C-alpha cells in the first residue's frame, strides 16, 4: 500500500532523514519506534505532504505522493492524527468530529462514522455537547482519533497516541488501535512506548538519528537485544 523509498529530508541545513526505506502492506499495523529526535514524526509529515522530501520517493498504491498537495493526500485516504491531539478546544465534541468529515467524498458517510466513533469511544457520546478544551487528556486523544476516522481513512497515521496518558489509558488506547485495524483500517504508528507498540504491530522499524537500523516483526523486535537494551531497559 505504501512505499517510502530512500527518502532524505532536512530542515534547512539540519539533515533529519537519511535514505529512509519502509513499506506498509494493506491490513497491517506497522510501527516506527525510536528515541526523541529520531525522525519518526518527520517521516509521517513527509507522507502527509506537510513537508517535502529532498530526494527519494513516497508511493501510495503506486501513485507518487510528491505530485500531490496535503489535502489531496487526505482525499486519497491517508489521514494523520497528529502528536499533541490538536483538537479544536472551542468546539464541541460533535463539532470536532464533524470537522474530520470535511472531504466531499466522505460526507455521505458522516452519520455512519459518528456511530463508529461513538462505538469505539462511548465516552465521546456521553460528552458530545461538551467543549473539546474541557475534556481530559485521554478524552482528547479519543476525540483526535475519532476525528481521524471520520475521514474514512484507508491508511491511518498515528503520531504518539499514548503521549501523556496514564498507564491504564495507554493500554486502552492500544486495544482500540488494534480494534480499528481489525475493522479494516491499515495503520502506521509512531510511538515512544516501544513495548505496547511492538506488542500490537505486525511489523516494525527502528529509527536512530534519521536512519532505519532494524526491521522485523513486532514479536521479533520485542526480544531483540538491541531493542531491549536501548528502549526497554533490559
TORKOL-4160 file (C-alpha; in steps of 0.2 Angstrom, whole numbers, padded with zeros to 4 digits, m for minus):
234
<pt num="1" X="0000" Y="0000" Z="0000"/>
<pt num="2" X="0014" Y="0012" Z="0005"/>
<pt num="3" X="0032" Y="0013" Z="m0001"/>
<pt num="4" X="0044" Y="0025" Z="0006"/>
<pt num="5" X="0060" Y="0024" Z="m0004"/>
<pt num="6" X="0077" Y="0031" Z="0000"/>
<pt num="7" X="0069" Y="0047" Z="0007"/>
<pt num="8" X="0080" Y="0061" Z="0013"/>
<pt num="9" X="0074" Y="0077" Z="0022"/>
<pt num="10" X="0082" Y="0092" Z="0030"/>
<pt num="11" X="0075" Y="0107" Z="0040"/>
<pt num="12" X="0087" Y="0120" Z="0032"/>
<pt num="13" X="0105" Y="0114" Z="0035"/>
<pt num="14" X="0099" Y="0100" Z="0048"/>
<pt num="15" X="0098" Y="0083" Z="0040"/>
<pt num="16" X="0084" Y="0074" Z="0048"/>
<pt num="17" X="0080" Y="0058" Z="0037"/>
<pt num="18" X="0094" Y="0048" Z="0029"/>
<pt num="19" X="0089" Y="0036" Z="0015"/>
<pt num="20" X="0073" Y="0030" Z="0024"/>
<pt num="21" X="0065" Y="0015" Z="0017"/>
<pt num="22" X="0049" Y="0007" Z="0024"/>
<pt num="23" X="0033" Y="m0002" Z="0017"/>
<pt num="24" X="0016" Y="m0004" Z="0024"/>
<pt num="25" X="0005" Y="m0018" Z="0017"/>
<pt num="26" X="m0014" Y="m0017" Z="0016"/>
<pt num="27" X="m0021" Y="m0023" Z="0033"/>
<pt num="28" X="m0006" Y="m0021" Z="0043"/>
<pt num="29" X="m0001" Y="m0012" Z="0059"/>
<pt num="30" X="0017" Y="m0006" Z="0056"/>
<pt num="31" X="0025" Y="0004" Z="0070"/>
<pt num="32" X="0040" Y="0016" Z="0069"/>
<pt num="33" X="0049" Y="0017" Z="0085"/>
<pt num="34" X="0064" Y="0027" Z="0091"/>
<pt num="35" X="0070" Y="0040" Z="0103"/>
<pt num="36" X="0065" Y="0058" Z="0103"/>
<pt num="37" X="0073" Y="0067" Z="0088"/>
<pt num="38" X="0075" Y="0051" Z="0078"/>
<pt num="39" X="0064" Y="0057" Z="0064"/>
<pt num="40" X="0048" Y="0047" Z="0067"/>
<pt num="41" X="0036" Y="0062" Z="0066"/>
<pt num="42" X="0046" Y="0070" Z="0052"/>
<pt num="43" X="0043" Y="0054" Z="0042"/>
<pt num="44" X="0024" Y="0055" Z="0045"/>
<pt num="45" X="0024" Y="0073" Z="0040"/>
<pt num="46" X="0033" Y="0069" Z="0023"/>
<pt num="47" X="0020" Y="0055" Z="0020"/>
<pt num="48" X="0006" Y="0068" Z="0023"/>
<pt num="49" X="0014" Y="0080" Z="0012"/>
<pt num="50" X="0015" Y="0093" Z="0026"/>
<pt num="51" X="0034" Y="0095" Z="0021"/>
<pt num="52" X="0043" Y="0090" Z="0005"/>
<pt num="53" X="0057" Y="0077" Z="0005"/>
<pt num="54" X="0073" Y="0082" Z="m0004"/>
<pt num="55" X="0076" Y="0066" Z="m0013"/>
<pt num="56" X="0068" Y="0048" Z="m0014"/>
<pt num="57" X="0050" Y="0044" Z="m0017"/>
<pt num="58" X="0034" Y="0040" Z="m0007"/>
<pt num="59" X="0021" Y="0030" Z="m0017"/>
<pt num="60" X="0003" Y="0026" Z="m0011"/>
<pt num="61" X="m0004" Y="0012" Z="m0021"/>
<pt num="62" X="0008" Y="0016" Z="m0034"/>
<pt num="63" X="0004" Y="0034" Z="m0035"/>
<pt num="64" X="0018" Y="0047" Z="m0032"/>
<pt num="65" X="0013" Y="0057" Z="m0017"/>
<pt num="66" X="0026" Y="0070" Z="m0022"/>
<pt num="67" X="0014" Y="0076" Z="m0035"/>
<pt num="68" X="0000" Y="0080" Z="m0023"/>
<pt num="69" X="m0004" Y="0093" Z="m0010"/>
<pt num="70" X="m0008" Y="0089" Z="0008"/>
<pt num="71" X="m0027" Y="0090" Z="0005"/>
<pt num="72" X="m0026" Y="0078" Z="m0010"/>
<pt num="73" X="m0017" Y="0065" Z="0001"/>
<pt num="74" X="m0031" Y="0066" Z="0013"/>
<pt num="75" X="m0043" Y="0063" Z="m0002"/>
<pt num="76" X="m0033" Y="0048" Z="m0006"/>
<pt num="77" X="m0037" Y="0040" Z="0011"/>
<pt num="78" X="m0021" Y="0044" Z="0021"/>
<pt num="79" X="m0026" Y="0053" Z="0037"/>
<pt num="80" X="m0014" Y="0058" Z="0051"/>
<pt num="81" X="m0019" Y="0060" Z="0069"/>
<pt num="82" X="m0005" Y="0072" Z="0075"/>
<pt num="83" X="0005" Y="0072" Z="0090"/>
<pt num="84" X="m0002" Y="0083" Z="0104"/>
<pt num="85" X="m0020" Y="0079" Z="0098"/>
<pt num="86" X="m0023" Y="0097" Z="0090"/>
<pt num="87" X="m0042" Y="0096" Z="0093"/>
<pt num="88" X="m0052" Y="0112" Z="0092"/>
<pt num="89" X="m0054" Y="0117" Z="0110"/>
<pt num="90" X="m0068" Y="0130" Z="0107"/>
<pt num="91" X="m0079" Y="0117" Z="0098"/>
<pt num="92" X="m0089" Y="0104" Z="0105"/>
<pt num="93" X="m0085" Y="0085" Z="0103"/>
<pt num="94" X="m0098" Y="0083" Z="0090"/>
<pt num="95" X="m0091" Y="0099" Z="0080"/>
<pt num="96" X="m0074" Y="0092" Z="0081"/>
<pt num="97" X="m0079" Y="0075" Z="0074"/>
<pt num="98" X="m0089" Y="0084" Z="0060"/>
<pt num="99" X="m0073" Y="0093" Z="0055"/>
<pt num="100" X="m0065" Y="0077" Z="0052"/>
<pt num="101" X="m0078" Y="0073" Z="0038"/>
<pt num="102" X="m0074" Y="0089" Z="0028"/>
<pt num="103" X="m0068" Y="0080" Z="0012"/>
<pt num="104" X="m0083" Y="0080" Z="0000"/>
<pt num="105" X="m0081" Y="0061" Z="m0004"/>
<pt num="106" X="m0084" Y="0056" Z="0014"/>
<pt num="107" X="m0098" Y="0067" Z="0019"/>
<pt num="108" X="m0111" Y="0055" Z="0014"/>
<pt num="109" X="m0104" Y="0043" Z="0027"/>
<pt num="110" X="m0105" Y="0056" Z="0041"/>
<pt num="111" X="m0119" Y="0048" Z="0051"/>
<pt num="112" X="m0111" Y="0030" Z="0050"/>
<pt num="113" X="m0094" Y="0037" Z="0055"/>
<pt num="114" X="m0102" Y="0046" Z="0070"/>
<pt num="115" X="m0109" Y="0029" Z="0076"/>
<pt num="116" X="m0092" Y="0021" Z="0073"/>
<pt num="117" X="m0083" Y="0034" Z="0083"/>
<pt num="118" X="m0096" Y="0033" Z="0097"/>
<pt num="119" X="m0095" Y="0014" Z="0097"/>
<pt num="120" X="m0076" Y="0014" Z="0099"/>
<pt num="121" X="m0076" Y="0028" Z="0112"/>
<pt num="122" X="m0093" Y="0028" Z="0122"/>
<pt num="123" X="m0086" Y="0042" Z="0132"/>
<pt num="124" X="m0087" Y="0054" Z="0117"/>
<pt num="125" X="m0105" Y="0050" Z="0115"/>
<pt num="126" X="m0108" Y="0055" Z="0133"/>
<pt num="127" X="m0099" Y="0071" Z="0131"/>
<pt num="128" X="m0104" Y="0076" Z="0113"/>
<pt num="129" X="m0110" Y="0093" Z="0118"/>
<pt num="130" X="m0095" Y="0097" Z="0129"/>
<pt num="131" X="m0081" Y="0109" Z="0123"/>
<pt num="132" X="m0066" Y="0099" Z="0117"/>
<pt num="133" X="m0054" Y="0110" Z="0128"/>
<pt num="134" X="m0063" Y="0104" Z="0144"/>
<pt num="135" X="m0060" Y="0086" Z="0141"/>
<pt num="136" X="m0047" Y="0076" Z="0150"/>
<pt num="137" X="m0031" Y="0072" Z="0141"/>
<pt num="138" X="m0036" Y="0054" Z="0137"/>
<pt num="139" X="m0053" Y="0060" Z="0131"/>
<pt num="140" X="m0045" Y="0072" Z="0119"/>
<pt num="141" X="m0034" Y="0058" Z="0112"/>
<pt num="142" X="m0050" Y="0048" Z="0109"/>
<pt num="143" X="m0058" Y="0063" Z="0101"/>
<pt num="144" X="m0042" Y="0066" Z="0090"/>
<pt num="145" X="m0043" Y="0048" Z="0084"/>
<pt num="146" X="m0062" Y="0048" Z="0082"/>
<pt num="147" X="m0060" Y="0064" Z="0071"/>
<pt num="148" X="m0047" Y="0055" Z="0060"/>
<pt num="149" X="m0059" Y="0041" Z="0057"/>
<pt num="150" X="m0072" Y="0052" Z="0051"/>
<pt num="151" X="m0062" Y="0054" Z="0035"/>
<pt num="152" X="m0064" Y="0036" Z="0031"/>
<pt num="153" X="m0045" Y="0033" Z="0031"/>
<pt num="154" X="m0038" Y="0018" Z="0021"/>
<pt num="155" X="m0021" Y="0022" Z="0030"/>
<pt num="156" X="m0021" Y="0030" Z="0047"/>
<pt num="157" X="m0005" Y="0038" Z="0053"/>
<pt num="158" X="m0005" Y="0039" Z="0072"/>
<pt num="159" X="0008" Y="0051" Z="0080"/>
<pt num="160" X="0012" Y="0047" Z="0098"/>
<pt num="161" X="m0006" Y="0042" Z="0103"/>
<pt num="162" X="m0001" Y="0037" Z="0121"/>
<pt num="163" X="0009" Y="0053" Z="0125"/>
<pt num="164" X="0004" Y="0060" Z="0142"/>
<pt num="165" X="m0008" Y="0047" Z="0146"/>
<pt num="166" X="m0010" Y="0037" Z="0162"/>
<pt num="167" X="m0004" Y="0018" Z="0161"/>
<pt num="168" X="m0022" Y="0012" Z="0161"/>
<pt num="169" X="m0027" Y="0023" Z="0147"/>
<pt num="170" X="m0012" Y="0019" Z="0137"/>
<pt num="171" X="m0017" Y="0001" Z="0137"/>
<pt num="172" X="m0035" Y="0005" Z="0132"/>
<pt num="173" X="m0029" Y="0016" Z="0118"/>
<pt num="174" X="m0018" Y="0002" Z="0111"/>
<pt num="175" X="m0033" Y="m0010" Z="0112"/>
<pt num="176" X="m0043" Y="0002" Z="0102"/>
<pt num="177" X="m0030" Y="0004" Z="0089"/>
<pt num="178" X="m0030" Y="m0015" Z="0087"/>
<pt num="179" X="m0049" Y="m0015" Z="0085"/>
<pt num="180" X="m0048" Y="m0001" Z="0072"/>
<pt num="181" X="m0036" Y="m0012" Z="0062"/>
<pt num="182" X="m0047" Y="m0027" Z="0064"/>
<pt num="183" X="m0061" Y="m0016" Z="0056"/>
<pt num="184" X="m0051" Y="m0015" Z="0040"/>
<pt num="185" X="m0040" Y="0001" Z="0043"/>
<pt num="186" X="m0021" Y="0000" Z="0039"/>
<pt num="187" X="m0011" Y="0009" Z="0052"/>
<pt num="188" X="0006" Y="0017" Z="0053"/>
<pt num="189" X="0010" Y="0020" Z="0071"/>
<pt num="190" X="0024" Y="0031" Z="0078"/>
<pt num="191" X="0027" Y="0028" Z="0096"/>
<pt num="192" X="0039" Y="0030" Z="0111"/>
<pt num="193" X="0030" Y="0017" Z="0121"/>
<pt num="194" X="0040" Y="0003" Z="0112"/>
<pt num="195" X="0033" Y="m0011" Z="0122"/>
<pt num="196" X="0015" Y="m0008" Z="0118"/>
<pt num="197" X="0018" Y="m0003" Z="0100"/>
<pt num="198" X="0028" Y="m0018" Z="0096"/>
<pt num="199" X="0015" Y="m0029" Z="0105"/>
<pt num="200" X="0002" Y="m0025" Z="0093"/>
<pt num="201" X="0012" Y="m0022" Z="0077"/>
<pt num="202" X="0013" Y="m0035" Z="0063"/>
<pt num="203" X="0030" Y="m0027" Z="0058"/>
<pt num="204" X="0041" Y="m0013" Z="0064"/>
<pt num="205" X="0055" Y="m0002" Z="0060"/>
<pt num="206" X="0068" Y="0006" Z="0072"/>
<pt num="207" X="0074" Y="0023" Z="0068"/>
<pt num="208" X="0090" Y="0030" Z="0075"/>
<pt num="209" X="0096" Y="0048" Z="0071"/>
<pt num="210" X="0086" Y="0048" Z="0055"/>
<pt num="211" X="0091" Y="0030" Z="0049"/>
<pt num="212" X="0082" Y="0014" Z="0049"/>
<pt num="213" X="0093" Y="0002" Z="0059"/>
<pt num="214" X="0082" Y="m0013" Z="0062"/>
<pt num="215" X="0066" Y="m0020" Z="0054"/>
<pt num="216" X="0056" Y="m0036" Z="0058"/>
<pt num="217" X="0040" Y="m0042" Z="0065"/>
<pt num="218" X="0034" Y="m0034" Z="0081"/>
<pt num="219" X="0037" Y="m0050" Z="0091"/>
<pt num="220" X="0054" Y="m0052" Z="0085"/>
<pt num="221" X="0059" Y="m0035" Z="0089"/>
<pt num="222" X="0052" Y="m0036" Z="0106"/>
<pt num="223" X="0065" Y="m0049" Z="0110"/>
<pt num="224" X="0079" Y="m0041" Z="0100"/>
<pt num="225" X="0094" Y="m0037" Z="0112"/>
<pt num="226" X="0097" Y="m0020" Z="0104"/>
<pt num="227" X="0079" Y="m0015" Z="0106"/>
<pt num="228" X="0078" Y="m0022" Z="0124"/>
<pt num="229" X="0094" Y="m0013" Z="0129"/>
<pt num="230" X="0090" Y="0004" Z="0120"/>
<pt num="231" X="0071" Y="0006" Z="0123"/>
<pt num="232" X="0065" Y="m0007" Z="0136"/>
<pt num="233" X="0079" Y="m0005" Z="0149"/>
<pt num="234" X="0083" Y="m0024" Z="0150"/>
